[in-house]
Amino acid sequence: MSPSDAPSTVALRPVVDADTDLLRRIYRDTRDDVAALPWADAQKDEFVDAQFRAQAADYAQRFAAAEHSIVLVDDRPVGRIWVDRRPDEIRLLDVALLAAHRNRGTGSELIGRLIAEAGRAGVPLRHSVFVDNADALRFYRRLGFVVIEDFGMYVLMELAPVTPEAPLSSAG
C-alpha cells in the first residue's frame, strides 16, 4: 500500500477564535445557490458573509451548549460540524465539508459516529435538511432518517436510536 492509499484519519478539534476565516470559507464553499444570483461578486460576498454571521449568532443563542468543531482529515482542516446534545436528542445542527473533500467518506464517518453515540445514549439523532438539497436528503434517507416535520424550506429528519435490537436500516 502506498502512502496515498493509506486510510485517512478523521478527527475533530474545538473551534477557536482564530478559525473565523476558515469557517467563513467553509460556509461560502457550501453556498452553490448564490452563484446563480444575478449580482456582482461583491454583493454575493456581502450576502454570504451576512448569512454566515446570522447563522453563527442564531446557533449561539438557540444552542448555547452546542459543540462546534473543525473537521480534520490527516490533521488538515477540511470542514466543520456543529452538534447539540440534550437528554432527549442529539441534534446535528450543521456539517459542512470543503468541496474538494466531499464524497470521500468523511461525512459518513462523522454521521456514523453520531449514530453510534445516539444509540448508546438511547436518543434519536435529528438534523434539519434544506429541501432543495437532493443529495443530502438522499444521503440521510439511505442511513435510515425519516422526515418528522416539514418547515417549508427545511425538513426535520430523525433516526431512531440504533441499538443491537434495532439495527440501522439498509433500505434506501
Beta strands, then each sheet from edge to edge (+ up, - down):
strand 1: 10-14
strand 2: 67-73
strand 3: 76-86
strand 4: 89-97
strand 5: 125-130
strand 6: 146-150
strand 7: 154-159
sheet 1: 1+ 2- 3+ 4- 5- 7+ 6-
end
